[in-house]
Amino acid sequence: MCSKYSHSKRIWNISELVAPCSDNGNPLRGDRQNELLRIPHAYIAIQDGNILDFGPMSACPSEYESFPIFDVHNSLVMPGFVDPHTHLVFEGERAKEYVARLQGEDYLSILSAGGGILETVRAVRKASLEDLTRNTENRMRECLQYGTTAFEIKSGYGLTLQDEVKMLQAATVASHNIGVCISRTLLAAHAVPPEFEGNTDGYIRYMNQSIVPYVGEKKLAENIDVFCEEGVFSAVQAEEILKRGIQFGLRPKLHIDEFKSIGGLSLAAQVKAISADHMMVSNPLEFPAFCDAGGVAVVLPGTCFGLSHGRKDYNYAKRLIHANIPVAIGTDLNPGTCMCGSMQMMIEIAILQMGLTLSEAINAATVNASFASGLEFKTGAIEKGKRADLQVLSIQSLEEFPYRFGLNKVTRVLLKGIDFA
Ligand SMILES: [Zn+2]
């Protein structure tokens, strides 16, 4: 083998190459979100871990003939999913709480009684960095089996400087060990910890004087996020925290409008958040400003599926697309409201229940998700120069994706062009 091509590969015999790509460097919105390039009988040429070229096999340039062949035997290939919203680093589980909620208990009252997030906080504080890292790595491996090759990962179960840093370190080490692309988000404003009960402003002072500067200066995260919801952090408080993060180079993101709309979307527009997440009950009057600000709306079908028992309104994702806002899909993988890290499941709910088209949903889980995570220059699209983070599926055409719902259709995953076993 010629040494020039020692880091080269030619993916061959692709039944259909599903090739999401950005809109000239921007996320896909409105009608454009429904446009998806699909190339039958295709190849991809890979060099040094990145996509060098792609197209129909019949038009494959002869210069790639010497590239070693990776034959996928008439399978569909698409970019690995980018999960733009995860709480992947945690300890313990909350199955009893999940079932109690399905039977009518209210999430915010569970939280105010010291359960919910605070139960996970106690478990994370007790855990060692090694345990957290190992469990995170195991969870990442599981998600990889379902086609996810890049993750946004939030802290938010430590709520002290030491424990938030421990979570971000666990995410960093685990991703390094596996070789996946991640984007780390400081979410110290996930809940008010017990030692600051009744003193939210005191906790915000602690965060802004201690946690945010440390994480920003040590470059332990790329983004900052706030759980802006009634009874947790108000829009005014969220603004103070996000602005502090921006001072330290962190990009703003927001959890908003999951239960009540309290002005979070207007704030997301004002601070130019790269994403506003949940948005189940957002006020359409706030849509135009967010649309103009350029952020992505991250819808979380798994949380909606589990949390909104008795008040399901699945139409919200479609409303966002009609409002010309780019939509991404994430799992919200977390031990409270969504223990499912399968992006396939999320896409299936989005298509079968939320009314997204096949193309809208695949774009939402790949290219738009990369923008929502700040990973748009690295992964999540079939574009020359992007990482060759790819998945091979046991189907021949994309229509089989929702048709075979509930099954794991992924047979192989490539990270930077290398087969992940
Ligand atoms: Zn979340």
Boltz pocket constraint, residues with backbone or C-beta under 6 A from the ligand:
constraints:
  - pocket:
      binder: B
      contacts: [[A, 85], [A, 87], [A, 255], [A, 332]]
      max_distance: 6.0
